[in-house]
Amino acid sequence: MRLSRANIVSLEILEGKSERIVFDDALPGFGIRLRAGGKRTWIVQYRVGAKHRRITVGNVAALEADDARKRAREILAKVQLGGDPQQEKAEARARAAITLASVATQYLVHANKRQRANSYAETERYLLRYLAPIADFPIHGLTRRDVAVWLNDIAAQRGPHAANRGRTCLSAMYTWAMRQGHVDSNPVIATGKAVEEISRTRVLTQLEICEVWNAARGNTDYGRIIRLLLLTGQRRNEVGGMRWSEIDRASKTWRLPAERTKNGLPHDVPLSSAALEVIDAVPARDGRDFLFGDRKALFRGGQNPRNGSTSG
């Protein structure tokens, strides 16, 4: 019979059976599945090679017979063209289960091995805390519009520069995900920056350098660090974390290892006589490789090197 709303009402499950499938005479492969609990669903059955496939079209209570038949025709047409709708449906479910949060967790393991501590801390903050509102989105389903809304929210709550950092972190994650085969494209591309950042061009005059030098007392860790910043041109954290083992006095060179540089490459810094004079004035402490601070960790700029309190 041709299945319709009128004639399926009379269909019943045979005694002793838990389910029954009745196929439509007008469209081979299209049918209705009855279960003992009362549930009724439209189905399509087809064959791929030697294997039989069965896919659910919809619930009988929610989908009219003609609409279900139309969907069944579309499914069977795909089969005729060599497709496998059931396999495609399973793959779609699997893809939907790969969320931004799950990929971010994997990416952070990768980033932790490659990024410096400060950079990784920023990446972790953006991809765990700031990404929370869209963390459950399937990574394949995130659109450029979704990214733009997320960035606009960050800009409104935390400022445009924070939005720019978030954009960079998310784009880096998607680039990694593409290499891993998780996605085929990066929706962050072509989204706009919250603000165009301009590199600073202001430099200290010779007079200002003299004033800074004189203000930086040579008998404190703060003063010595500032003077070494002026004499070496290196980054604050690099100077603050200077170690005795990095100083090569024979060649008058400060040998920065790869794990302490921004680009991840070892870097040799020539030390002038003035720089060596500042270093020689630092009192060495038994069993401690760091020049500055009293603790085992490196000296941090917001912390008093002597008592651990924060400076104003």
C-alpha positions in Angstrom: 0.0 0.0 0.0 1.0 3.6 -0.4 1.7 4.9 3.1 -0.5 7.8 4.2 -1.6 9.5 7.4 -5.0 7.7 7.1 -3.8 4.1 6.6 -0.9 4.0 9.0 -3.2 4.5 11.9 -4.4 0.9 11.6 -0.9 -0.6 11.5 0.0 -2.8 14.5 2.9 -4.8 15.7 2.5 -8.5 15.3 2.1 -10.5 18.5 5.3 -11.5 20.1 7.4 -8.9 18.2 9.1 -5.7 19.5 8.9 -3.8 16.2 7.5 -3.9 12.7 8.6 -2.2 9.4 6.1 -1.6 6.6 7.4 -0.4 3.3 5.7 1.9 0.8 4.6 0.3 -2.4 4.9 3.5 -4.4 8.5 4.3 -3.4 10.8 1.3 -2.8 13.0 1.7 0.3 10.7 4.2 2.0 8.8 2.9 5.0 7.5 3.2 8.5 9.0 1.6 11.7 6.7 0.8 14.6 8.1 0.0 18.0 6.5 -1.7 21.0 6.7 1.4 23.1 4.5 3.3 20.6 7.2 5.3 18.8 6.7 5.5 15.0 9.3 6.8 12.6 9.7 7.2 8.9 12.7 5.4 7.5 14.7 4.9 4.3 16.4 1.6 3.6 19.0 1.2 0.8 22.1 -0.8 -0.1 25.7 0.3 -0.6 27.6 -2.5 -2.2 26.8 -5.7 -0.2 25.7 -3.7 2.9 22.2 -2.6 3.8 21.7 0.8 5.3 18.8 2.2 7.2 18.4 5.9 8.1 15.7 7.6 10.1 13.8 10.4 8.2 11.7 11.7 11.1 9.1 11.1 13.6 5.6 10.3 12.3 4.0 12.6 14.8 6.0 15.6 13.5 6.3 14.8 9.8 3.5 14.2 7.3 3.7 11.2 5.0 4.1 13.3 1.8 6.9 15.4 3.4 8.7 12.2 4.6 8.3 10.7 1.1 9.9 13.8 -0.4 12.9 13.6 1.9 13.2 9.9 1.2 13.4 10.6 -2.5 16.2 13.1 -1.9 18.1 10.5 0.2 17.6 7.7 -2.4 18.7 10.1 -5.2 22.0 10.6 -3.3 22.5 6.9 -3.1 21.9 6.6 -6.9 24.7 9.1 -7.4 27.1 7.0 -5.3 26.6 8.7 -1.9 26.0 7.1 1.5 23.6 9.3 3.5 23.9 7.2 6.7 27.7 7.5 6.6 27.5 11.2 5.9 25.1 11.6 8.9 27.5 9.8 11.2 30.4 11.9 10.0 28.4 15.1 10.6 27.7 14.0 14.2 31.4 13.2 14.7 32.3 16.6 13.3 29.8 18.4 15.5 31.3 16.7 18.5 34.7 18.4 17.8 34.1 21.7 19.7 36.3 24.8 20.1 36.9 23.8 23.7 38.2 20.3 22.8 40.5 21.6 20.1 41.7 24.4 22.4 42.7 21.8 25.0 44.8 19.9 22.4 46.3 23.1 21.0 47.4 24.4 24.4 49.4 21.2 24.9 51.2 22.0 21.7 51.6 25.7 22.6 52.9 25.0 26.0 55.9 23.2 24.4 56.7 26.0 22.0 55.8 29.3 23.7 57.5 31.2 26.5 55.8 31.2 29.9 54.3 34.7 29.5 53.1 34.1 25.9 51.6 30.7 26.9 49.8 32.3 29.9 48.2 34.8 27.5 47.2 32.1 25.0 45.7 30.0 27.8 43.7 33.0 29.1 42.2 33.8 25.8 41.4 30.2 24.7 40.0 29.0 28.0 38.5 31.9 29.9 37.7 34.4 27.1 36.5 31.8 24.6 34.0 30.4 27.2 30.9 32.0 25.6 31.5 30.0 22.3 33.5 27.1 23.6 30.8 24.6 22.8 30.5 25.6 19.2 31.6 22.9 16.7 34.9 24.0 15.3 33.7 23.3 11.8 30.6 25.5 12.3 32.2 28.7 13.6 31.6 31.4 11.0 33.4 34.7 10.4 30.3 36.4 11.8 30.6 34.4 15.1 34.2 35.4 15.4 33.4 39.0 14.8 30.7 39.0 17.5 33.1 37.3 19.9 35.8 39.9 19.2 33.4 42.8 19.6 32.3 41.5 23.0 35.9 41.3 24.1 36.6 44.8 22.8 33.5 46.1 24.7 34.4 44.3 28.0 38.2 44.4 28.0 39.3 46.9 25.4 40.3 46.8 21.7 43.9 45.7 22.3 42.6 42.6 24.2 40.4 41.9 21.2 43.4 42.0 18.9 45.3 39.5 21.2 42.3 37.2 21.2 42.0 37.4 17.4 45.7 36.4 17.1 45.4 33.5 19.6 42.2 32.1 17.9 43.8 32.4 14.4 46.9 30.6 15.5 44.8 27.8 17.0 42.8 27.4 13.7 46.1 27.4 11.7 47.3 24.5 13.9 43.9 22.8 13.6 44.1 22.9 9.8 47.5 21.2 9.9 46.1 18.5 12.1 43.2 17.9 9.7 40.5 19.1 12.1 39.2 21.9 9.8 39.7 23.0 6.2 39.6 26.8 6.7 40.2 29.6 9.2 37.2 31.8 9.9 39.3 34.4 11.6 40.8 35.4 8.3 39.4 38.7 7.0 37.9 39.6 10.3 39.0 43.1 11.3 41.2 44.2 14.1 39.5 46.2 16.9 42.1 48.8 16.6 45.1 49.3 14.3 48.2 49.2 16.5 51.0 51.6 15.7 54.6 50.8 16.8 56.0 53.3 19.2 58.6 55.6 17.6 59.3 57.7 20.7 62.9 57.2 22.0 64.7 58.7 24.9 67.0 61.7 24.3 70.6 61.6 25.6 69.6 64.0 28.4 66.7 61.7 29.4 69.0 58.7 29.3 71.4 60.5 31.7 68.5 61.3 34.0 67.3 57.7 34.1 70.8 56.5 34.7 71.4 58.8 37.6 68.0 58.0 39.1 68.6 54.3 38.9 70.7 53.7 41.9 73.5 51.2 41.4 73.2 49.6 44.8 69.7 48.1 44.3 68.4 45.4 42.0 65.9 47.8 40.4 68.7 50.2 39.6 71.1 47.6 38.3 68.4 46.1 36.1 67.5 49.5 34.6 71.1 50.3 33.9 71.6 46.9 32.2 68.5 47.5 30.1 70.1 50.7 28.9 73.5 49.1 28.3 72.4 45.9 26.6 69.1 46.8 24.9 67.6 43.5 25.9 64.1 42.8 27.2 63.0 43.4 30.8 62.3 39.8 31.6 65.6 38.7 30.1 67.6 41.1 32.2 65.4 40.5 35.3 66.1 36.7 34.9 69.8 37.0 34.2 71.8 34.1 35.6 75.5 33.9 36.6 75.8 30.7 34.4 74.9 32.8 31.3 77.8 35.3 31.8 80.9 34.3 29.8 83.6 36.6 31.3 86.4 35.3 29.1 84.6 36.6 26.0 82.7 39.4 27.8 79.4 37.9 26.5 76.0 37.3 27.9 74.8 34.0 26.4 71.0 33.8 26.4 69.7 30.3 25.9 66.8 29.6 23.4 64.2 29.1 26.2 64.8 32.6 27.4 64.4 34.5 24.1 61.2 35.6 22.4 62.1 34.0 19.1 63.2 30.7 20.7 66.8 31.0 19.4 70.0 31.4 21.5 71.3 34.9 21.5 74.8 36.2 22.5 74.9 39.8 23.9 78.3 41.5 24.0 78.9 43.1 27.4 80.6 46.4 27.6 83.0 47.4 30.4 80.1 49.4 31.9 77.8 46.5 31.8 80.4 44.2 33.4 80.9 46.8 36.1 77.2 46.7 36.9 77.2 42.9 37.0 80.3 42.8 39.2 78.5 45.0 41.7 75.8 42.4 42.2 76.4 40.3 45.4 76.5 36.6 44.5 74.5 34.3 46.8 75.6 30.7 47.5 73.5 28.2 45.7 71.6 30.8 43.7 72.1 31.2 39.9 69.9 34.3 39.5 71.6 37.7 39.9 68.5 39.6 41.0 66.0 38.9 43.8 66.2 36.8 46.9 64.0 33.8 45.9 64.7 30.8 43.7 62.5 32.2 40.9 63.5 35.0 38.7 63.1 38.6 39.7 59.8 40.2 38.6 59.4 43.9 38.1 56.3 44.4 40.3 57.8 42.7 43.3 60.2 44.1 45.8 63.4 42.1 45.4 64.1 42.2 49.1 60.9 41.5 50.9 58.4 40.3 48.3 56.0 43.2 48.6 54.7 45.0 45.6 56.2 48.3 44.7 54.3 51.5 43.9 
